[in-house]
């Protein structure tokens, strides 16, 4: 939210398709990458594809973890958009081959999740959870929040979970963001620190 003429706060909530595709590839190939955060499996569950087993080599897992960490960091900057793991961009030949093998299915799966997300938002009461949380923190601290920017990445992963990528970026599961009370409890300390 921005207030005209005033320095204010801004939160951007998104579910980037590139991250959804990357998670689909991870789950469909049965990769077990050693990433900074052990991201839960997707929901609905993506079954491991036997046809991908020959491509699901340890190098692909390591390359996926590097790609994932870089992609999360990139979501904080101005260069957002549709980026998937690709060997042509230095993400590794093994990961590139794996993505190529299941890319069309991954796009269909991620598009279906984006449609579900949009339908869920339009079917219920309009909510301003992030705005409500900021207003509650402002009331608690007795002043307007300092200007800040926060990127909230929502992913369809199992459980009501969330983690902080950086000072300006958090990742939350769809289940956590969908539970207004749990989401408020989880996000309030982050907003309090930024405000």
LUMVEX-241980 format. One record per residue (C-alpha): residue number from 1; residue in three letters; x, y, z. Coordinates in steps of 0.2 Angstrom, whole numbers. Layout:
<rs>
R    nr   rest      xx      yy      zz
R   NUM    Ala       X       Y       Z
...
</rs>
This chain:
<rs>
R    nr   rest      xx      yy      zz
R     1    Unk       0       0       0
R     2    Unk       6      17      -4
R     3    Unk      -1      34       2
R     4    Unk       0      48     -11
R     5    Unk      13      61      -6
R     6    Unk      19      51       9
R     7    Unk      33      39      11
R     8    Unk      25      23      16
R     9    Unk      26       4      16
R    10    Unk      23      -8       2
R    11    Unk      20     -27       2
R    12    Unk      20     -37     -14
R    13    Unk      12     -54     -13
R    14    Unk      15     -67     -27
R    15    Unk      16     -85     -31
R    16    Unk      29     -84     -45
R    17    Unk      27     -97     -59
R    18    Unk      45    -101     -60
R    19    Unk      46    -106     -42
R    20    Unk      31    -117     -45
R    21    Unk      39    -125     -60
R    22    Unk      55    -128     -51
R    23    Unk      46    -136     -36
R    24    Unk      36    -147     -48
R    25    Unk      52    -153     -56
R    26    Unk      60    -156     -39
R    27    Unk      45    -167     -34
R    28    Unk      42    -176     -50
R    29    Unk      60    -181     -51
R    30    Unk      61    -186     -33
R    31    Unk      76    -174     -30
R    32    Unk      82    -171     -12
R    33    Unk      92    -156     -14
R    34    Unk     102    -149       1
R    35    Unk      95    -131       1
R    36    Unk      96    -118      15
R    37    Unk      78    -122      19
R    38    Unk      70    -139      17
R    39    Unk      55    -134       7
R    40    Unk      40    -146      10
R    41    Unk      33    -156      -4
R    42    Unk      20    -148     -15
R    43    Unk       1    -149     -12
R    44    Unk      -8    -157     -21
R    45    Unk       5    -170     -21
R    46    Unk      16    -172     -37
R    47    Unk      20    -191     -39
R    48    Unk      38    -196     -44
R    49    Unk      39    -200     -62
R    50    Unk      49    -216     -66
R    51    Unk      53    -209     -83
R    52    Unk      63    -195     -75
R    53    Unk      74    -207     -64
R    54    Unk      88    -208     -76
R    55    Unk      89    -189     -76
R    56    Unk      88    -187     -57
R    57    Unk     106    -188     -54
R    58    Unk     115    -180     -39
R    59    Unk     122    -166     -50
R    60    Unk     104    -161     -54
R    61    Unk     100    -160     -35
R    62    Unk     114    -149     -32
R    63    Unk     111    -138     -47
R    64    Unk      92    -137     -41
R    65    Unk      97    -131     -24
R    66    Unk     109    -117     -32
R    67    Unk      95    -112     -44
R    68    Unk      82    -112     -30
R    69    Unk      92    -100     -19
R    70    Unk      96     -89     -33
R    71    Unk      78     -88     -39
R    72    Unk      72     -84     -21
R    73    Unk      84     -70     -20
R    74    Unk      80     -63     -38
R    75    Unk      61     -62     -32
R    76    Unk      66     -47     -21
R    77    Unk      73     -37     -35
R    78    Unk      66     -28     -51
R    79    Unk      70     -43     -62
R    80    Unk      55     -54     -59
R    81    Unk      46     -64     -71
R    82    Unk      45     -81     -79
R    83    Unk      62     -89     -76
R    84    Unk      65    -108     -75
R    85    Unk      81    -118     -72
R    86    Unk      90    -118     -89
R    87    Unk     107    -125     -93
R    88    Unk     109    -111    -106
R    89    Unk     109     -98     -91
R    90    Unk     122    -107     -81
R    91    Unk     110    -118     -71
R    92    Unk     118    -134     -75
R    93    Unk     116    -146     -90
R    94    Unk     109    -160     -79
R    95    Unk      95    -149     -72
R    96    Unk      92    -141     -89
R    97    Unk      89    -159     -96
R    98    Unk      77    -163     -82
R    99    Unk      67    -147     -84
R   100    Unk      66    -150    -103
R   101    Unk      60    -167    -100
R   102    Unk      45    -162     -90
R   103    Unk      43    -143     -94
R   104    Unk      26    -144    -102
R   105    Unk      18    -155     -88
R   106    Unk      26    -143     -75
R   107    Unk      18    -128     -84
R   108    Unk       1    -136     -84
R   109    Unk       3    -140     -66
R   110    Unk       8    -123     -61
R   111    Unk      -5    -114     -72
R   112    Unk     -18    -125     -63
R   113    Unk     -12    -119     -46
R   114    Unk     -12    -101     -52
R   115    Unk     -30    -103     -57
R   116    Unk     -35    -111     -41
R   117    Unk     -27     -97     -32
R   118    Unk     -36     -84     -42
R   119    Unk     -53     -93     -40
R   120    Unk     -50     -94     -21
R   121    Unk     -47     -75     -20
R   122    Unk     -62     -71     -30
R   123    Unk     -74     -83     -21
R   124    Unk     -73     -76      -4
R   125    Unk     -74     -60       6
R   126    Unk     -61     -47       0
R   127    Unk     -47     -48      13
R   128    Unk     -32     -36      17
R   129    Unk     -23     -47      29
R   130    Unk      -6     -38      26
R   131    Unk     -14     -21      28
R   132    Unk     -23     -26      44
R   133    Unk      -7     -33      51
R   134    Unk       2     -16      48
R   135    Unk     -12      -6      55
R   136    Unk     -12     -17      71
R   137    Unk       7     -15      73
R   138    Unk       5       4      70
R   139    Unk      -8       4      84
R   140    Unk       4      -6      95
R   141    Unk      19       6      92
R   142    Unk       9      22      92
R   143    Unk      15      29      76
R   144    Unk      14      26      57
R   145    Unk      26      12      51
R   146    Unk      42      18      43
R   147    Unk      43      15      24
R   148    Unk      47      -3      20
R   149    Unk      45     -15       6
R   150    Unk      42     -33       9
R   151    Unk      40     -47      -4
R   152    Unk      28     -61       2
R   153    Unk      30     -77      -9
R   154    Unk      16     -89      -7
R   155    Unk      19    -107     -12
R   156    Unk       7    -122     -12
R   157    Unk      17    -133      -1
R   158    Unk      12    -145      13
R   159    Unk       8    -138      30
R   160    Unk       6    -121      37
R   161    Unk      24    -115      36
R   162    Unk      34    -100      33
R   163    Unk      52     -94      33
R   164    Unk      62     -78      30
R   165    Unk      73     -77      15
R   166    Unk      80     -60      20
R   167    Unk      75     -44      29
R   168    Unk      64     -40      14
R   169    Unk      57     -57       8
R   170    Unk      47     -70      17
R   171    Unk      40     -87      10
R   172    Unk      23     -94      16
R   173    Unk      13    -109      12
R   174    Unk      -4    -106       5
R   175    Unk     -11    -115      20
R   176    Unk      -2    -102      32
R   177    Unk      -8     -87      22
R   178    Unk     -26     -95      21
R   179    Unk     -27     -96      40
R   180    Unk     -29     -77      44
R   181    Unk     -26     -80      63
R   182    Unk     -10     -91      61
R   183    Unk      -4     -79      47
R   184    Unk      -6     -64      58
R   185    Unk       4     -72      72
R   186    Unk      18     -77      60
R   187    Unk      19     -61      51
R   188    Unk      17     -48      65
R   189    Unk      35     -50      72
R   190    Unk      42     -47      54
R   191    Unk      31     -32      52
R   192    Unk      35     -25      69
R   193    Unk      54     -26      65
R   194    Unk      52     -17      49
R   195    Unk      40      -4      55
</rs>
